[in-house]
Amino acid sequence: MAIPAHADDRLWSVDDVSAYLAVPIATLYKWRCTGYGPKSVRVGRYLRYRQADVLSWLDSLAGVA
């Protein structure tokens, strides 16, 4: 699923983040349970991510490698 460039304030779904990071959805859920991965929020019964949180988390990994 492509992320629209103009939708910086739109919350990303698990599918969006999975596609962006090229990791399985199950991995995102596992990361969330272990406290690893980008910060996520619950919106009702749905898990959502802020684009800025995903990009910030990804940038933080650059110093780890």
HTML snippet that shows the backbone in 3Dmol.js (N, CA, C, O; Angstrom):
<script src="https://3Dmol.org/build/3Dmol-min.js"></script>
<div id="view" style="width:600px;height:400px;position:relative"></div>
<script>
const pdb = `
ATOM      1  N   MET A   1       0.849  -1.179   0.000  1.00  0.00           N
ATOM      2  CA  MET A   1       0.000   0.000   0.000  1.00  0.00           C
ATOM      3  C   MET A   1       0.892   1.240   0.000  1.00  0.00           C
ATOM      4  O   MET A   1       1.769   1.367   0.854  1.00  0.00           O
ATOM      5  N   ALA A   2       0.689   2.113  -0.905  1.00  0.00           N
ATOM      6  CA  ALA A   2       1.481   3.337  -1.010  1.00  0.00           C
ATOM      7  C   ALA A   2       0.968   4.378  -0.022  1.00  0.00           C
ATOM      8  O   ALA A   2      -0.238   4.518   0.182  1.00  0.00           O
ATOM      9  N   ILE A   3       1.890   5.098   0.582  1.00  0.00           N
ATOM     10  CA  ILE A   3       1.556   6.166   1.517  1.00  0.00           C
ATOM     11  C   ILE A   3       1.506   7.478   0.741  1.00  0.00           C
ATOM     12  O   ILE A   3       2.509   7.874   0.147  1.00  0.00           O
ATOM     13  N   PRO A   4       0.365   8.159   0.733  1.00  0.00           N
ATOM     14  CA  PRO A   4       0.286   9.440   0.021  1.00  0.00           C
ATOM     15  C   PRO A   4       1.258  10.457   0.606  1.00  0.00           C
ATOM     16  O   PRO A   4       1.342  10.602   1.825  1.00  0.00           O
ATOM     17  N   ALA A   5       1.981  11.151  -0.237  1.00  0.00           N
ATOM     18  CA  ALA A   5       2.991  12.108   0.221  1.00  0.00           C
ATOM     19  C   ALA A   5       2.368  13.282   0.963  1.00  0.00           C
ATOM     20  O   ALA A   5       3.024  13.873   1.822  1.00  0.00           O
ATOM     21  N   HIS A   6       1.137  13.636   0.664  1.00  0.00           N
ATOM     22  CA  HIS A   6       0.512  14.803   1.281  1.00  0.00           C
ATOM     23  C   HIS A   6      -0.186  14.479   2.598  1.00  0.00           C
ATOM     24  O   HIS A   6      -0.751  15.376   3.223  1.00  0.00           O
ATOM     25  N   ALA A   7      -0.163  13.243   3.026  1.00  0.00           N
ATOM     26  CA  ALA A   7      -0.930  12.838   4.203  1.00  0.00           C
ATOM     27  C   ALA A   7      -0.045  12.716   5.439  1.00  0.00           C
ATOM     28  O   ALA A   7      -0.132  11.721   6.159  1.00  0.00           O
ATOM     29  N   ASP A   8       0.800  13.703   5.697  1.00  0.00           N
ATOM     30  CA  ASP A   8       1.728  13.641   6.825  1.00  0.00           C
ATOM     31  C   ASP A   8       1.032  13.515   8.168  1.00  0.00           C
ATOM     32  O   ASP A   8       1.602  12.952   9.102  1.00  0.00           O
ATOM     33  N   ASP A   9      -0.182  14.023   8.286  1.00  0.00           N
ATOM     34  CA  ASP A   9      -0.864  13.984   9.567  1.00  0.00           C
ATOM     35  C   ASP A   9      -1.808  12.789   9.698  1.00  0.00           C
ATOM     36  O   ASP A   9      -2.416  12.595  10.751  1.00  0.00           O
ATOM     37  N   ARG A  10      -1.936  11.994   8.648  1.00  0.00           N
ATOM     38  CA  ARG A  10      -2.801  10.822   8.698  1.00  0.00           C
ATOM     39  C   ARG A  10      -2.144   9.727   9.533  1.00  0.00           C
ATOM     40  O   ARG A  10      -0.947   9.472   9.400  1.00  0.00           O
ATOM     41  N   LEU A  11      -2.920   9.090  10.384  1.00  0.00           N
ATOM     42  CA  LEU A  11      -2.392   7.970  11.151  1.00  0.00           C
ATOM     43  C   LEU A  11      -2.223   6.769  10.231  1.00  0.00           C
ATOM     44  O   LEU A  11      -3.071   6.499   9.380  1.00  0.00           O
ATOM     45  N   TRP A  12      -1.125   6.058  10.410  1.00  0.00           N
ATOM     46  CA  TRP A  12      -0.850   4.880   9.602  1.00  0.00           C
ATOM     47  C   TRP A  12      -1.430   3.645  10.270  1.00  0.00           C
ATOM     48  O   TRP A  12      -1.382   3.512  11.493  1.00  0.00           O
ATOM     49  N   SER A  13      -1.968   2.755   9.478  1.00  0.00           N
ATOM     50  CA  SER A  13      -2.466   1.478   9.988  1.00  0.00           C
ATOM     51  C   SER A  13      -1.294   0.502  10.116  1.00  0.00           C
ATOM     52  O   SER A  13      -0.180   0.788   9.678  1.00  0.00           O
ATOM     53  N   VAL A  14      -1.565  -0.636  10.715  1.00  0.00           N
ATOM     54  CA  VAL A  14      -0.552  -1.686  10.806  1.00  0.00           C
ATOM     55  C   VAL A  14      -0.129  -2.120   9.400  1.00  0.00           C
ATOM     56  O   VAL A  14       1.047  -2.389   9.158  1.00  0.00           O
ATOM     57  N   ASP A  15      -1.085  -2.187   8.482  1.00  0.00           N
ATOM     58  CA  ASP A  15      -0.760  -2.540   7.099  1.00  0.00           C
ATOM     59  C   ASP A  15       0.185  -1.522   6.468  1.00  0.00           C
ATOM     60  O   ASP A  15       1.125  -1.892   5.764  1.00  0.00           O
ATOM     61  N   ASP A  16      -0.067  -0.239   6.723  1.00  0.00           N
ATOM     62  CA  ASP A  16       0.785   0.823   6.175  1.00  0.00           C
ATOM     63  C   ASP A  16       2.213   0.695   6.684  1.00  0.00           C
ATOM     64  O   ASP A  16       3.165   0.757   5.906  1.00  0.00           O
ATOM     65  N   VAL A  17       2.358   0.517   7.991  1.00  0.00           N
ATOM     66  CA  VAL A  17       3.699   0.439   8.591  1.00  0.00           C
ATOM     67  C   VAL A  17       4.401  -0.839   8.154  1.00  0.00           C
ATOM     68  O   VAL A  17       5.601  -0.827   7.880  1.00  0.00           O
ATOM     69  N   SER A  18       3.670  -1.923   8.089  1.00  0.00           N
ATOM     70  CA  SER A  18       4.230  -3.185   7.621  1.00  0.00           C
ATOM     71  C   SER A  18       4.791  -3.036   6.209  1.00  0.00           C
ATOM     72  O   SER A  18       5.902  -3.486   5.929  1.00  0.00           O
ATOM     73  N   ALA A  19       4.032  -2.412   5.330  1.00  0.00           N
ATOM     74  CA  ALA A  19       4.483  -2.205   3.957  1.00  0.00           C
ATOM     75  C   ALA A  19       5.676  -1.255   3.908  1.00  0.00           C
ATOM     76  O   ALA A  19       6.633  -1.499   3.173  1.00  0.00           O
ATOM     77  N   TYR A  20       5.627  -0.179   4.681  1.00  0.00           N
ATOM     78  CA  TYR A  20       6.700   0.819   4.668  1.00  0.00           C
ATOM     79  C   TYR A  20       8.020   0.222   5.164  1.00  0.00           C
ATOM     80  O   TYR A  20       9.077   0.467   4.583  1.00  0.00           O
ATOM     81  N   LEU A  21       7.948  -0.568   6.248  1.00  0.00           N
ATOM     82  CA  LEU A  21       9.159  -1.152   6.825  1.00  0.00           C
ATOM     83  C   LEU A  21       9.525  -2.494   6.205  1.00  0.00           C
ATOM     84  O   LEU A  21      10.600  -3.031   6.474  1.00  0.00           O
ATOM     85  N   ALA A  22       8.638  -3.035   5.379  1.00  0.00           N
ATOM     86  CA  ALA A  22       8.846  -4.339   4.739  1.00  0.00           C
ATOM     87  C   ALA A  22       9.043  -5.441   5.779  1.00  0.00           C
ATOM     88  O   ALA A  22       9.943  -6.273   5.662  1.00  0.00           O
ATOM     89  N   VAL A  23       8.186  -5.430   6.792  1.00  0.00           N
ATOM     90  CA  VAL A  23       8.182  -6.479   7.810  1.00  0.00           C
ATOM     91  C   VAL A  23       6.765  -7.036   7.913  1.00  0.00           C
ATOM     92  O   VAL A  23       5.800  -6.331   7.618  1.00  0.00           O
ATOM     93  N   PRO A  24       6.634  -8.296   8.331  1.00  0.00           N
ATOM     94  CA  PRO A  24       5.292  -8.866   8.486  1.00  0.00           C
ATOM     95  C   PRO A  24       4.489  -8.159   9.576  1.00  0.00           C
ATOM     96  O   PRO A  24       5.058  -7.625  10.528  1.00  0.00           O
ATOM     97  N   ILE A  25       3.194  -8.160   9.433  1.00  0.00           N
ATOM     98  CA  ILE A  25       2.306  -7.558  10.429  1.00  0.00           C
ATOM     99  C   ILE A  25       2.526  -8.199  11.794  1.00  0.00           C
ATOM    100  O   ILE A  25       2.538  -7.505  12.810  1.00  0.00           O
ATOM    101  N   ALA A  26       2.701  -9.512  11.823  1.00  0.00           N
ATOM    102  CA  ALA A  26       2.927 -10.215  13.096  1.00  0.00           C
ATOM    103  C   ALA A  26       4.161  -9.676  13.819  1.00  0.00           C
ATOM    104  O   ALA A  26       4.196  -9.639  15.049  1.00  0.00           O
ATOM    105  N   THR A  27       5.161  -9.262  13.064  1.00  0.00           N
ATOM    106  CA  THR A  27       6.370  -8.692  13.665  1.00  0.00           C
ATOM    107  C   THR A  27       6.051  -7.389  14.384  1.00  0.00           C
ATOM    108  O   THR A  27       6.569  -7.144  15.473  1.00  0.00           O
ATOM    109  N   LEU A  28       5.211  -6.556  13.794  1.00  0.00           N
ATOM    110  CA  LEU A  28       4.832  -5.300  14.443  1.00  0.00           C
ATOM    111  C   LEU A  28       4.120  -5.558  15.766  1.00  0.00           C
ATOM    112  O   LEU A  28       4.385  -4.882  16.760  1.00  0.00           O
ATOM    113  N   TYR A  29       3.222  -6.529  15.778  1.00  0.00           N
ATOM    114  CA  TYR A  29       2.521  -6.862  17.014  1.00  0.00           C
ATOM    115  C   TYR A  29       3.481  -7.425  18.062  1.00  0.00           C
ATOM    116  O   TYR A  29       3.363  -7.112  19.247  1.00  0.00           O
ATOM    117  N   LYS A  30       4.426  -8.253  17.627  1.00  0.00           N
ATOM    118  CA  LYS A  30       5.415  -8.813  18.546  1.00  0.00           C
ATOM    119  C   LYS A  30       6.295  -7.703  19.117  1.00  0.00           C
ATOM    120  O   LYS A  30       6.568  -7.674  20.317  1.00  0.00           O
ATOM    121  N   TRP A  31       6.737  -6.788  18.248  1.00  0.00           N
ATOM    122  CA  TRP A  31       7.549  -5.670  18.710  1.00  0.00           C
ATOM    123  C   TRP A  31       6.793  -4.860  19.748  1.00  0.00           C
ATOM    124  O   TRP A  31       7.363  -4.453  20.760  1.00  0.00           O
ATOM    125  N   ARG A  32       5.519  -4.627  19.500  1.00  0.00           N
ATOM    126  CA  ARG A  32       4.716  -3.822  20.433  1.00  0.00           C
ATOM    127  C   ARG A  32       4.648  -4.494  21.801  1.00  0.00           C
ATOM    128  O   ARG A  32       4.738  -3.819  22.826  1.00  0.00           O
ATOM    129  N   CYS A  33       4.493  -5.809  21.827  1.00  0.00           N
ATOM    130  CA  CYS A  33       4.413  -6.555  23.086  1.00  0.00           C
ATOM    131  C   CYS A  33       5.725  -6.527  23.858  1.00  0.00           C
ATOM    132  O   CYS A  33       5.728  -6.596  25.087  1.00  0.00           O
ATOM    133  N   THR A  34       6.834  -6.427  23.141  1.00  0.00           N
ATOM    134  CA  THR A  34       8.143  -6.444  23.796  1.00  0.00           C
ATOM    135  C   THR A  34       8.706  -5.043  24.042  1.00  0.00           C
ATOM    136  O   THR A  34       9.783  -4.896  24.620  1.00  0.00           O
ATOM    137  N   GLY A  35       7.975  -4.014  23.601  1.00  0.00           N
ATOM    138  CA  GLY A  35       8.442  -2.645  23.813  1.00  0.00           C
ATOM    139  C   GLY A  35       9.431  -2.172  22.762  1.00  0.00           C
ATOM    140  O   GLY A  35      10.060  -1.127  22.930  1.00  0.00           O
ATOM    141  N   TYR A  36       9.576  -2.918  21.692  1.00  0.00           N
ATOM    142  CA  TYR A  36      10.472  -2.541  20.606  1.00  0.00           C
ATOM    143  C   TYR A  36       9.634  -1.964  19.468  1.00  0.00           C
ATOM    144  O   TYR A  36       8.414  -2.132  19.451  1.00  0.00           O
ATOM    145  N   GLY A  37      10.260  -1.304  18.543  1.00  0.00           N
ATOM    146  CA  GLY A  37       9.548  -0.793  17.381  1.00  0.00           C
ATOM    147  C   GLY A  37       9.025   0.613  17.572  1.00  0.00           C
ATOM    148  O   GLY A  37       9.195   1.209  18.635  1.00  0.00           O
ATOM    149  N   PRO A  38       8.390   1.142  16.541  1.00  0.00           N
ATOM    150  CA  PRO A  38       7.865   2.508  16.617  1.00  0.00           C
ATOM    151  C   PRO A  38       6.700   2.600  17.602  1.00  0.00           C
ATOM    152  O   PRO A  38       5.962   1.637  17.809  1.00  0.00           O
ATOM    153  N   LYS A  39       6.557   3.764  18.194  1.00  0.00           N
ATOM    154  CA  LYS A  39       5.469   4.009  19.134  1.00  0.00           C
ATOM    155  C   LYS A  39       4.131   3.890  18.401  1.00  0.00           C
ATOM    156  O   LYS A  39       3.968   4.387  17.287  1.00  0.00           O
ATOM    157  N   SER A  40       3.191   3.226  19.047  1.00  0.00           N
ATOM    158  CA  SER A  40       1.866   3.060  18.453  1.00  0.00           C
ATOM    159  C   SER A  40       0.802   3.501  19.451  1.00  0.00           C
ATOM    160  O   SER A  40       1.062   3.609  20.650  1.00  0.00           O
ATOM    161  N   VAL A  41      -0.383   3.750  18.944  1.00  0.00           N
ATOM    162  CA  VAL A  41      -1.511   4.145  19.800  1.00  0.00           C
ATOM    163  C   VAL A  41      -2.734   3.327  19.422  1.00  0.00           C
ATOM    164  O   VAL A  41      -2.908   2.937  18.268  1.00  0.00           O
ATOM    165  N   ARG A  42      -3.567   3.078  20.404  1.00  0.00           N
ATOM    166  CA  ARG A  42      -4.840   2.407  20.160  1.00  0.00           C
ATOM    167  C   ARG A  42      -5.901   3.459  19.888  1.00  0.00           C
ATOM    168  O   ARG A  42      -6.044   4.420  20.644  1.00  0.00           O
ATOM    169  N   VAL A  43      -6.636   3.275  18.818  1.00  0.00           N
ATOM    170  CA  VAL A  43      -7.780   4.117  18.490  1.00  0.00           C
ATOM    171  C   VAL A  43      -8.966   3.149  18.451  1.00  0.00           C
ATOM    172  O   VAL A  43      -9.215   2.483  17.447  1.00  0.00           O
ATOM    173  N   GLY A  44      -9.681   3.094  19.562  1.00  0.00           N
ATOM    174  CA  GLY A  44     -10.709   2.073  19.678  1.00  0.00           C
ATOM    175  C   GLY A  44     -10.046   0.713  19.704  1.00  0.00           C
ATOM    176  O   GLY A  44      -9.184   0.449  20.542  1.00  0.00           O
ATOM    177  N   ARG A  45     -10.445  -0.139  18.796  1.00  0.00           N
ATOM    178  CA  ARG A  45      -9.827  -1.464  18.743  1.00  0.00           C
ATOM    179  C   ARG A  45      -8.713  -1.547  17.713  1.00  0.00           C
ATOM    180  O   ARG A  45      -8.168  -2.623  17.463  1.00  0.00           O
ATOM    181  N   TYR A  46      -8.378  -0.420  17.121  1.00  0.00           N
ATOM    182  CA  TYR A  46      -7.382  -0.385  16.054  1.00  0.00           C
ATOM    183  C   TYR A  46      -6.051   0.150  16.550  1.00  0.00           C
ATOM    184  O   TYR A  46      -6.000   1.044  17.395  1.00  0.00           O
ATOM    185  N   LEU A  47      -4.982  -0.404  16.017  1.00  0.00           N
ATOM    186  CA  LEU A  47      -3.635   0.056  16.317  1.00  0.00           C
ATOM    187  C   LEU A  47      -3.220   1.016  15.221  1.00  0.00           C
ATOM    188  O   LEU A  47      -3.338   0.701  14.037  1.00  0.00           O
ATOM    189  N   ARG A  48      -2.736   2.182  15.609  1.00  0.00           N
ATOM    190  CA  ARG A  48      -2.334   3.201  14.634  1.00  0.00           C
ATOM    191  C   ARG A  48      -0.954   3.749  14.995  1.00  0.00           C
ATOM    192  O   ARG A  48      -0.504   3.664  16.138  1.00  0.00           O
ATOM    193  N   TYR A  49      -0.311   4.303  13.997  1.00  0.00           N
ATOM    194  CA  TYR A  49       1.035   4.881  14.138  1.00  0.00           C
ATOM    195  C   TYR A  49       1.038   6.281  13.556  1.00  0.00           C
ATOM    196  O   TYR A  49       0.408   6.546  12.532  1.00  0.00           O
ATOM    197  N   ARG A  50       1.754   7.173  14.221  1.00  0.00           N
ATOM    198  CA  ARG A  50       1.994   8.498  13.652  1.00  0.00           C
ATOM    199  C   ARG A  50       3.214   8.387  12.735  1.00  0.00           C
ATOM    200  O   ARG A  50       4.217   7.770  13.094  1.00  0.00           O
ATOM    201  N   GLN A  51       3.116   8.982  11.566  1.00  0.00           N
ATOM    202  CA  GLN A  51       4.219   8.907  10.615  1.00  0.00           C
ATOM    203  C   GLN A  51       5.520   9.401  11.247  1.00  0.00           C
ATOM    204  O   GLN A  51       6.573   8.791  11.060  1.00  0.00           O
ATOM    205  N   ALA A  52       5.450  10.481  11.978  1.00  0.00           N
ATOM    206  CA  ALA A  52       6.652  11.046  12.600  1.00  0.00           C
ATOM    207  C   ALA A  52       7.289  10.058  13.577  1.00  0.00           C
ATOM    208  O   ALA A  52       8.514   9.990  13.671  1.00  0.00           O
ATOM    209  N   ASP A  53       6.470   9.291  14.305  1.00  0.00           N
ATOM    210  CA  ASP A  53       7.005   8.300  15.247  1.00  0.00           C
ATOM    211  C   ASP A  53       7.715   7.167  14.512  1.00  0.00           C
ATOM    212  O   ASP A  53       8.766   6.700  14.950  1.00  0.00           O
ATOM    213  N   VAL A  54       7.142   6.731  13.404  1.00  0.00           N
ATOM    214  CA  VAL A  54       7.768   5.656  12.627  1.00  0.00           C
ATOM    215  C   VAL A  54       9.097   6.127  12.048  1.00  0.00           C
ATOM    216  O   VAL A  54      10.102   5.422  12.132  1.00  0.00           O
ATOM    217  N   LEU A  55       9.097   7.316  11.464  1.00  0.00           N
ATOM    218  CA  LEU A  55      10.334   7.834  10.867  1.00  0.00           C
ATOM    219  C   LEU A  55      11.397   8.121  11.915  1.00  0.00           C
ATOM    220  O   LEU A  55      12.582   7.882  11.681  1.00  0.00           O
ATOM    221  N   SER A  56      10.983   8.631  13.066  1.00  0.00           N
ATOM    222  CA  SER A  56      11.918   8.906  14.154  1.00  0.00           C
ATOM    223  C   SER A  56      12.543   7.607  14.668  1.00  0.00           C
ATOM    224  O   SER A  56      13.750   7.544  14.899  1.00  0.00           O
ATOM    225  N   TRP A  57      11.727   6.586  14.844  1.00  0.00           N
ATOM    226  CA  TRP A  57      12.225   5.300  15.312  1.00  0.00           C
ATOM    227  C   TRP A  57      13.210   4.714  14.292  1.00  0.00           C
ATOM    228  O   TRP A  57      14.260   4.184  14.658  1.00  0.00           O
ATOM    229  N   LEU A  58      12.859   4.817  13.031  1.00  0.00           N
ATOM    230  CA  LEU A  58      13.733   4.301  11.973  1.00  0.00           C
ATOM    231  C   LEU A  58      15.059   5.049  11.960  1.00  0.00           C
ATOM    232  O   LEU A  58      16.111   4.432  11.798  1.00  0.00           O
ATOM    233  N   ASP A  59      15.026   6.369  12.127  1.00  0.00           N
ATOM    234  CA  ASP A  59      16.259   7.161  12.191  1.00  0.00           C
ATOM    235  C   ASP A  59      17.122   6.771  13.385  1.00  0.00           C
ATOM    236  O   ASP A  59      18.350   6.778  13.302  1.00  0.00           O
ATOM    237  N   SER A  60      16.468   6.431  14.499  1.00  0.00           N
ATOM    238  CA  SER A  60      17.219   6.046  15.697  1.00  0.00           C
ATOM    239  C   SER A  60      17.992   4.747  15.490  1.00  0.00           C
ATOM    240  O   SER A  60      18.992   4.511  16.168  1.00  0.00           O
ATOM    241  N   LEU A  61      17.545   3.911  14.572  1.00  0.00           N
ATOM    242  CA  LEU A  61      18.255   2.670  14.284  1.00  0.00           C
ATOM    243  C   LEU A  61      19.546   2.890  13.524  1.00  0.00           C
ATOM    244  O   LEU A  61      20.441   2.046  13.569  1.00  0.00           O
ATOM    245  N   ALA A  62      19.658   3.996  12.834  1.00  0.00           N
ATOM    246  CA  ALA A  62      20.855   4.267  12.049  1.00  0.00           C
ATOM    247  C   ALA A  62      22.091   4.333  12.925  1.00  0.00           C
ATOM    248  O   ALA A  62      23.176   3.948  12.489  1.00  0.00           O
ATOM    249  N   GLY A  63      21.948   4.812  14.144  1.00  0.00           N
ATOM    250  CA  GLY A  63      23.085   4.888  15.063  1.00  0.00           C
ATOM    251  C   GLY A  63      23.419   3.566  15.720  1.00  0.00           C
ATOM    252  O   GLY A  63      24.498   3.421  16.296  1.00  0.00           O
ATOM    253  N   VAL A  64      22.517   2.594  15.648  1.00  0.00           N
ATOM    254  CA  VAL A  64      22.715   1.314  16.301  1.00  0.00           C
ATOM    255  C   VAL A  64      23.564   0.372  15.446  1.00  0.00           C
ATOM    256  O   VAL A  64      24.354  -0.405  15.981  1.00  0.00           O
ATOM    257  N   ALA A  65      23.408   0.435  14.155  1.00  0.00           N
ATOM    258  CA  ALA A  65      24.074  -0.518  13.246  1.00  0.00           C
ATOM    259  C   ALA A  65      25.542  -0.315  13.161  1.00  0.00           C
ATOM    260  O   ALA A  65      26.225  -1.041  12.438  1.00  0.00           O
TER     261      ALA A  65
END
`;
const viewer = $3Dmol.createViewer("view");
viewer.addModel(pdb, "pdb");
viewer.setStyle({}, {cartoon: {color: "spectrum"}});
viewer.zoomTo();
viewer.render();
</script>
